[in-house]
């Protein structure tokens, strides 16, 4: 065998050995593309909905209608953002729905003449709206994070309690005559879009940045993935989990303020048995706390 033939066989053998190694590389490239494709999975459905809407109604894709849709969705977007943060940590908060109603209602009742009779200035009422959301989130966090109660049962009970208190405080009436400041987020515009839409976009952008690049955002994913591993890695799991409930409550209260401005009033459902709902919710909460203290076992 000549030297050239030997070199040729060595080269062929090397090429043959290298071929299987290309498959994992291609597989890794394909696997890295899959998460990106999943993130875009809803785009075809959205495009289809836009096409169907344009076919059914000629005014669907008009500028005014699209702006109206964005304005109507801003409040829900804020609540979804708060709920998403809680879900990332492996918990959930069912009480955000009632926070949307009770927070602006308390603020309005402190401001309007037909409310509690205090007639506070508008800026104080708006500040109270945020405080109410933060207090509700703090209380939820205390029960779930510190007392180790089940998040589903706690927040479901809180939803019932807040809904009963809302209807009880307002006597089932629709609240009117609120100051113009309560409607500013929904009625004032910037570059043609309501302030509420810009606020939602800014908060989503800030949250996305924190989740992707800040250590707090990475801590949320770590807590949701494995709380004990996150705690072993030096993450203050309890503090961050508690803070998430507070942030979610504040976002829900802002969403309630936006919804109030969009509707132009606080419209409440007539629920005759509101105190019964409040009592039922309170019984659930008290039972959970008693079970925690007497049994000594976390209910997670």
C-alpha positions in Angstrom: 0.0 0.0 0.0 1.4 3.3 -1.0 1.7 6.3 1.4 -0.9 8.3 -0.6 -3.4 5.4 -0.3 -2.8 5.2 3.5 -3.4 8.9 4.0 -6.6 8.6 1.9 -7.9 5.8 4.1 -7.1 7.7 7.3 -9.0 10.7 5.9 -12.0 8.6 5.0 -12.0 7.0 8.5 -11.8 10.4 10.1 -14.7 11.7 8.0 -16.7 8.7 8.9 -16.1 9.2 12.6 -17.1 12.8 12.4 -20.4 12.2 10.7 -22.3 11.0 13.9 -21.0 14.0 15.8 -22.9 16.3 13.4 -26.3 14.8 14.4 -26.2 16.1 18.1 -25.2 19.5 16.9 -28.2 19.6 14.5 -30.4 18.3 17.3 -29.2 21.0 19.7 -29.9 23.7 17.1 -33.4 22.3 16.5 -34.1 22.0 20.2 -33.0 25.6 20.7 -35.4 26.8 18.1 -38.4 25.0 19.6 -38.9 27.4 22.6 -38.8 30.3 20.2 -41.4 28.7 17.9 -43.6 27.9 20.9 -43.5 31.6 21.9 -45.0 32.5 18.4 -47.6 29.7 18.5 -50.5 32.2 19.1 -49.6 34.5 16.3 -51.4 32.5 13.6 -54.5 32.4 15.7 -54.4 36.2 16.3 -53.9 36.8 12.6 -56.9 34.5 11.8 -59.0 36.5 14.3 -58.1 39.8 12.7 -59.0 38.5 9.3 -62.3 37.1 10.5 -63.1 40.4 12.3 -62.3 42.4 9.2 -64.5 40.2 7.0 -67.5 40.2 9.4 -67.3 44.0 10.1 -65.7 46.6 8.0 -65.0 48.9 11.0 -63.2 46.2 12.9 -59.7 47.2 11.7 -60.3 51.0 12.0 -58.0 53.0 14.1 -60.7 54.1 16.6 -61.9 50.5 17.1 -58.4 49.1 17.7 -57.7 51.9 20.2 -61.0 51.1 21.9 -60.0 47.4 22.2 -56.6 48.3 23.6 -58.2 50.6 26.2 -60.7 48.0 27.2 -57.9 45.4 27.6 -55.5 47.5 29.6 -57.1 46.7 33.0 -57.2 43.0 32.3 -53.6 43.1 31.1 -52.5 44.6 34.5 -54.3 41.9 36.4 -52.8 39.2 34.1 -49.4 40.6 34.7 -49.8 40.3 38.5 -51.2 36.8 38.3 -48.4 35.8 36.0 -45.8 36.8 38.6 -47.5 34.8 41.2 -47.7 31.8 38.9 -44.0 32.0 38.1 -43.3 31.4 41.8 -45.4 28.3 41.8 -48.4 29.8 43.6 -51.6 31.6 42.4 -53.9 34.3 43.6 -57.7 34.0 43.0 -58.4 37.2 45.0 -57.2 39.6 42.4 -60.6 39.7 40.8 -62.1 41.1 44.0 -59.2 43.4 44.5 -60.0 45.0 41.2 -63.4 46.0 42.7 -62.7 46.7 46.4 -59.6 48.9 46.0 -61.2 51.6 43.8 -64.4 51.3 45.7 -62.7 52.2 49.0 -60.9 55.0 47.4 -64.1 56.4 45.8 -66.1 56.1 49.1 -63.5 58.2 50.9 -63.7 60.9 48.2 -67.3 61.2 47.0 -69.9 63.1 49.2 -72.3 60.1 49.2 -69.6 57.7 50.5 -68.1 57.5 54.0 -68.6 61.3 54.5 -64.9 62.0 54.7 -64.6 63.7 51.3 -60.9 63.3 51.0 -59.0 64.9 48.1 -58.8 63.0 44.8 -55.0 62.3 45.1 -55.5 60.8 48.6 -58.3 58.5 47.3 -56.0 57.3 44.5 -53.2 56.7 47.0 -55.6 54.7 49.2 -56.5 52.5 46.1 -52.8 51.5 45.9 -52.6 51.0 49.6 -55.6 48.7 49.7 -54.1 46.5 47.0 -50.8 46.4 48.8 -52.5 45.5 52.1 -54.5 42.7 50.5 -51.4 41.3 48.9 -49.5 41.6 52.2 -52.2 39.7 54.1 -52.3 37.0 51.4 -48.6 36.7 51.6 -48.6 36.4 55.3 -51.1 33.5 55.3 -49.5 31.7 52.4 -45.8 32.3 53.0 -45.5 32.6 56.7 -48.3 30.4 57.9 -47.8 27.9 55.0 -51.5 27.8 54.2 -52.8 26.5 50.9 -52.7 29.3 48.3 -55.8 28.1 46.5 -58.0 27.9 49.6 -56.7 31.2 51.1 -57.1 33.3 48.0 -60.5 31.7 47.2 -61.7 32.6 50.7 -60.2 36.1 50.3 -62.1 36.5 47.0 -65.4 35.7 48.7 -64.6 37.9 51.7 -63.6 40.9 49.6 -66.6 40.5 47.3 -68.9 40.5 50.3 -67.3 43.5 51.8 -67.4 45.3 48.5 -71.2 44.9 48.1 -71.7 45.6 51.8 -69.7 48.8 51.9 -71.5 50.2 48.8 -74.9 48.7 49.7 -75.0 47.2 46.2 -75.2 50.7 44.6 -73.4 52.0 41.6 -70.9 54.8 42.5 -71.1 58.0 40.4 -69.8 61.5 40.8 -66.2 60.5 41.2 -63.5 63.1 40.5 -62.0 63.4 37.1 -58.7 62.1 38.4 -60.2 58.7 38.8 -60.8 58.6 35.0 -57.5 60.1 33.8 -55.7 56.8 33.1 -58.5 55.7 30.8 -59.6 59.0 29.2 -56.3 60.9 28.8 -54.3 60.1 25.7 -50.7 60.3 24.5 -49.9 60.0 20.8 -53.5 58.8 20.3 -53.4 56.0 22.8 -54.9 56.1 26.3 -52.5 56.5 29.2 -53.6 53.1 30.5 -52.3 51.4 27.4 -48.9 53.1 27.7 -48.8 52.2 31.4 -49.5 48.6 30.7 -46.8 48.5 28.0 -44.3 50.1 30.3 -45.0 47.7 33.1 -44.8 44.7 30.8 -41.5 46.0 29.4 -40.1 46.6 32.9 -41.3 43.1 34.1 -39.8 41.4 31.0 -36.5 43.2 31.6 -36.4 42.2 35.3 -37.3 38.6 34.6 -34.7 38.2 31.9 -31.7 40.2 33.2 -32.2 41.0 36.9 -31.3 38.6 39.8 -34.8 39.1 41.3 -36.4 37.8 38.0 -34.1 34.8 37.9 -34.9 34.2 41.6 -38.6 34.0 40.7 -38.0 31.2 38.2 -35.8 29.4 40.7 -38.4 29.6 43.4 -41.1 28.3 41.0 -38.8 25.5 39.8 -37.7 24.2 43.2 -38.2 26.2 46.4 -35.8 24.2 48.5 -33.0 24.3 45.9 -33.5 28.1 45.6 -33.3 28.4 49.4 -30.1 26.3 49.4 -28.7 28.7 46.7 -29.0 31.6 49.1 -32.3 33.1 47.7 -34.6 34.6 50.3 -37.6 32.6 49.2 -40.1 33.8 51.7 -39.3 37.5 51.2 -39.5 37.4 47.4 -42.6 35.2 47.4 -44.3 37.6 49.8 -43.3 40.6 47.8 -44.8 39.0 44.7 -48.2 38.9 46.3 -47.9 42.5 47.3 -47.0 43.5 43.7 -49.8 41.5 42.4 -52.3 43.2 44.7 -51.0 46.7 43.7 -51.3 45.8 40.0 -54.8 44.6 40.5 -55.7 47.8 42.2 -54.3 49.8 39.4 -56.3 47.6 37.0 -59.4 48.4 39.0 -58.7 52.1 38.7 -58.3 51.8 34.9 -61.5 49.8 34.7 -63.3 52.4 36.7 -62.1 55.1 34.3 -63.1 53.1 31.3 -66.6 52.4 32.5 -67.1 55.9 34.0 -68.5 54.5 37.3 -68.2 51.7 39.8 -70.9 49.2 38.8 -71.7 46.5 41.3 -73.8 43.4 41.1 -76.7 43.2 43.5 -75.9 40.3 45.9 -78.5 40.2 48.8 -76.5 37.6 50.8 -73.2 39.5 50.9 -72.7 39.2 54.6 -73.2 35.4 54.3 -70.4 35.3 51.7 -68.2 37.3 54.0 -68.9 35.0 56.9 -68.3 31.9 54.8 -64.9 33.2 53.6 -63.9 34.2 57.1 -64.8 30.8 58.4 -62.5 29.2 55.8 -59.6 31.5 56.7 -60.0 31.0 60.5 -60.3 27.2 60.1 -57.1 27.1 58.1 -55.2 29.2 60.6 -56.4 27.1 63.5 -55.4 23.9 61.6 -52.0 25.4 61.1 -51.4 26.3 64.7 -52.9 23.1 66.2 -51.6 20.6 63.7 -48.2 22.2 63.1 -48.0 20.9 59.5 -47.6 23.3 56.6 -50.5 23.1 54.2 -48.7 23.8 50.9 
